């Protein structure tokens, strides 16, 4: 035989209200924690793309220097060396930008665990009310 609960309806409603408020606070805390982690991950991808952009810029500067040296000297060796360095730097930068942008597109900022937890809470609450 289950134990008898002698609390009044008002006490039960008050307890339900307190517990519901606590549940909502915990769900918001979970969503905040999950979103913080996802934003931090997206920030890392943005940093990779920015690094790639900086390398492309540096490569462009080296390429411009190569053109200047090439025109000034009209010699093959110094100009060719600078051009090779510039193109290689720009190629690496381009790859980093693409990698960062691709990873950023694949990053979801939706708090999926928090959403699933809220859905489970709704299912449980509905089940208990039936």
C-alpha positions as a printed NumPy array, in Angstrom:
array([[  0.   ,   0.   ,   0.   ],
       [  1.518,   3.358,  -1.036],
       [  1.991,   6.02 ,   1.656],
       [ -0.761,   8.598,   1.859],
       [  0.019,  12.242,   1.031],
       [ -1.987,  14.55 ,   3.305],
       [ -0.921,  17.834,   1.684],
       [ -3.62 ,  20.215,   0.538],
       [ -4.244,  21.025,  -3.099],
       [ -2.794,  24.512,  -2.523],
       [  0.421,  22.98 ,  -1.142],
       [  0.686,  20.628,  -4.116],
       [  0.129,  23.473,  -6.591],
       [  2.72 ,  25.619,  -4.806],
       [  5.25 ,  22.752,  -4.912],
       [  4.522,  22.188,  -8.604],
       [  5.055,  25.886,  -9.264],
       [  8.405,  25.886,  -7.412],
       [  9.607,  22.753,  -9.168],
       [  8.503,  24.048, -12.572],
       [ 10.405,  27.289, -11.989],
       [ 13.485,  25.336, -10.947],
       [ 13.159,  23.108, -14.016],
       [ 12.916,  26.13 , -16.32 ],
       [ 16.009,  27.702, -14.691],
       [ 17.968,  24.459, -15.147],
       [ 16.898,  24.209, -18.799],
       [ 17.996,  27.8  , -19.43 ],
       [ 21.304,  27.046, -17.71 ],
       [ 21.788,  23.959, -19.919],
       [ 20.99 ,  25.938, -23.085],
       [ 23.394,  28.702, -22.045],
       [ 26.195,  26.213, -21.377],
       [ 25.615,  24.451, -24.693],
       [ 25.457,  27.71 , -26.663],
       [ 28.666,  28.966, -25.014],
       [ 30.531,  25.85 , -26.144],
       [ 29.199,  26.107, -29.678],
       [ 30.028,  29.811, -29.944],
       [ 33.56 ,  29.097, -28.698],
       [ 33.94 ,  26.405, -31.383],
       [ 32.632,  28.767, -34.078],
       [ 35.097,  31.415, -32.844],
       [ 37.947,  28.984, -33.467],
       [ 36.784,  28.471, -37.044],
       [ 36.547,  32.227, -37.551],
       [ 40.123,  32.568, -36.259],
       [ 41.306,  29.962, -38.792],
       [ 39.589,  31.831, -41.63 ],
       [ 41.052,  35.132, -40.415],
       [ 44.539,  33.597, -40.287],
       [ 44.089,  32.41 , -43.838],
       [ 42.993,  35.886, -44.88 ],
       [ 46.059,  37.42 , -43.243],
       [ 48.31 ,  34.976, -45.105],
       [ 46.627,  35.834, -48.396],
       [ 47.238,  39.508, -47.662],
       [ 50.892,  38.846, -46.79 ],
       [ 51.233,  36.848, -50.007],
       [ 49.828,  39.713, -52.004],
       [ 52.371,  42.07 , -50.467],
       [ 55.189,  39.674, -51.295],
       [ 53.857,  39.32 , -54.836],
       [ 53.792,  43.071, -55.247],
       [ 57.356,  43.266, -53.956],
       [ 58.31 ,  40.586, -56.485],
       [ 56.81 ,  42.594, -59.31 ],
       [ 58.664,  45.692, -58.182],
       [ 61.975,  43.829, -57.948],
       [ 61.343,  42.149, -61.287],
       [ 60.615,  45.383, -63.059],
       [ 63.517,  47.19 , -61.42 ],
       [ 66.121,  44.6  , -62.172],
       [ 64.619,  42.828, -65.158],
       [ 66.517,  39.802, -63.871],
       [ 64.883,  36.43 , -63.572],
       [ 66.345,  35.042, -60.362],
       [ 65.282,  37.556, -57.651],
       [ 61.878,  38.129, -59.195],
       [ 61.16 ,  34.451, -59.718],
       [ 62.128,  33.623, -56.15 ],
       [ 59.825,  36.278, -54.699],
       [ 56.979,  35.252, -57.019],
       [ 57.249,  31.602, -55.958],
       [ 57.159,  32.584, -52.256],
       [ 54.187,  34.877, -52.836],
       [ 52.175,  32.282, -54.74 ],
       [ 52.915,  29.583, -52.172],
       [ 51.882,  31.895, -49.296],
       [ 48.684,  32.85 , -51.07 ],
       [ 47.886,  29.201, -51.827],
       [ 48.286,  28.21 , -48.173],
       [ 46.192,  31.188, -47.096],
       [ 43.46 ,  30.28 , -49.573],
       [ 43.366,  26.71 , -48.237],
       [ 43.108,  27.955, -44.634],
       [ 40.272,  30.339, -45.488],
       [ 38.366,  27.547, -47.233],
       [ 38.975,  25.161, -44.329],
       [ 37.746,  27.701, -41.772],
       [ 34.669,  28.695, -43.774],
       [ 33.748,  25.059, -44.453],
       [ 34.093,  24.171, -40.766],
       [ 32.109,  27.273, -39.796],
       [ 29.249,  26.285, -42.108],
       [ 29.196,  22.812, -40.542],
       [ 28.993,  24.229, -37.003],
       [ 25.5  ,  24.262, -35.566],
       [ 24.738,  26.797, -32.849],
       [ 21.34 ,  25.276, -32.061],
       [ 21.221,  24.055, -28.445],
       [ 20.108,  20.536, -29.449],
       [ 20.62 ,  18.911, -26.041],
       [ 18.602,  21.619, -24.318],
       [ 15.802,  21.304, -26.887],
       [ 15.69 ,  17.527, -26.45 ],
       [ 15.647,  17.951, -22.674],
       [ 12.716,  20.379, -22.87 ],
       [ 10.852,  17.959, -25.166],
       [ 11.466,  15.156, -22.666],
       [ 10.21 ,  17.385, -19.832],
       [  7.047,  18.127, -21.808],
       [  6.525,  14.415, -22.531],
       [  7.058,  13.558, -18.87 ],
       [  4.766,  16.331, -17.644],
       [  2.056,  15.347, -20.109],
       [  2.393,  11.698, -19.084],
       [  2.145,  12.597, -15.371],
       [ -0.933,  14.761, -15.959],
       [ -2.794,  11.993, -17.784]])
